[in-house]
């Protein structure tokens, strides 16, 4: 079992003022997870199963901000 879930990890990262993009990965519907995770600082989302090109594109997009 994981020590903490993605939401807790995102919150801890933001609390420490670590300025890195957070890209979540989930099997949930994208709009639903995006809406509930925006307040904790999730920058983007890839939905499982995902294509590696989609993940690469989102990583590059978030790093270029």
DRENDO-1510 file (C-alpha; in Angstrom, 1 decimal, always signed):
<recs>
REC; n; res; u; v; w
REC; 1; UNK; +0.0; +0.0; +0.0 .
REC; 2; UNK; +1.2; +3.5; -0.8 .
REC; 3; UNK; +2.1; +5.8; +2.1 .
REC; 4; UNK; +0.0; +8.6; +0.6 .
REC; 5; UNK; -2.1; +9.1; -2.5 .
REC; 6; UNK; -1.5; +11.5; -5.4 .
REC; 7; UNK; -3.6; +14.3; -3.8 .
REC; 8; UNK; -1.5; +14.2; -0.6 .
REC; 9; UNK; +1.7; +14.0; -2.6 .
REC; 10; UNK; +0.7; +17.1; -4.6 .
REC; 11; UNK; -0.2; +19.0; -1.5 .
REC; 12; UNK; +3.1; +18.1; +0.2 .
REC; 13; UNK; +5.0; +19.2; -2.9 .
REC; 14; UNK; +3.2; +22.6; -3.0 .
REC; 15; UNK; +3.6; +23.1; +0.7 .
REC; 16; UNK; +7.4; +22.8; +0.3 .
REC; 17; UNK; +7.2; +25.4; -2.5 .
REC; 18; UNK; +8.8; +23.0; -4.9 .
REC; 19; UNK; +8.3; +24.6; -8.3 .
REC; 20; UNK; +7.8; +21.5; -10.5 .
REC; 21; UNK; +4.9; +20.6; -12.7 .
REC; 22; UNK; +2.7; +17.8; -11.4 .
REC; 23; UNK; +1.1; +15.5; -14.0 .
REC; 24; UNK; -1.4; +13.1; -12.5 .
REC; 25; UNK; -2.1; +9.7; -14.0 .
REC; 26; UNK; -5.5; +8.2; -13.4 .
REC; 27; UNK; -8.2; +5.9; -14.9 .
REC; 28; UNK; -10.9; +8.4; -13.8 .
REC; 29; UNK; -12.7; +10.6; -16.3 .
REC; 30; UNK; -10.4; +13.6; -17.1 .
REC; 31; UNK; -12.8; +16.4; -16.3 .
REC; 32; UNK; -13.7; +14.9; -12.9 .
REC; 33; UNK; -10.2; +14.4; -11.7 .
REC; 34; UNK; -9.0; +17.7; -13.1 .
REC; 35; UNK; -11.7; +19.7; -11.3 .
REC; 36; UNK; -11.1; +18.0; -7.9 .
REC; 37; UNK; -7.3; +18.4; -8.2 .
REC; 38; UNK; -6.9; +21.9; -9.5 .
REC; 39; UNK; -7.0; +23.4; -6.0 .
REC; 40; UNK; -4.0; +21.3; -4.8 .
REC; 41; UNK; -1.8; +22.2; -7.8 .
REC; 42; UNK; -2.1; +19.4; -10.3 .
REC; 43; UNK; -1.0; +21.0; -13.5 .
REC; 44; UNK; -2.0; +18.3; -16.0 .
REC; 45; UNK; -3.5; +14.8; -16.4 .
REC; 46; UNK; -2.9; +11.7; -18.4 .
REC; 47; UNK; -5.7; +9.1; -18.4 .
REC; 48; UNK; -4.8; +5.4; -18.2 .
REC; 49; UNK; -4.1; +3.7; -20.5 .
REC; 50; UNK; -2.2; +6.5; -22.1 .
REC; 51; UNK; +0.0; +6.8; -25.2 .
REC; 52; UNK; +3.6; +7.8; -24.4 .
REC; 53; UNK; +3.5; +10.6; -26.9 .
REC; 54; UNK; +0.6; +12.2; -25.0 .
REC; 55; UNK; +2.6; +12.0; -21.8 .
REC; 56; UNK; +5.7; +13.5; -23.5 .
REC; 57; UNK; +3.7; +16.3; -25.0 .
REC; 58; UNK; +2.2; +17.2; -21.6 .
REC; 59; UNK; +5.6; +17.1; -19.9 .
REC; 60; UNK; +7.1; +19.4; -22.5 .
REC; 61; UNK; +4.2; +21.7; -22.4 .
REC; 62; UNK; +4.4; +22.0; -18.6 .
REC; 63; UNK; +8.2; +22.5; -18.6 .
REC; 64; UNK; +7.9; +25.3; -21.1 .
REC; 65; UNK; +5.6; +27.4; -19.0 .
</recs>
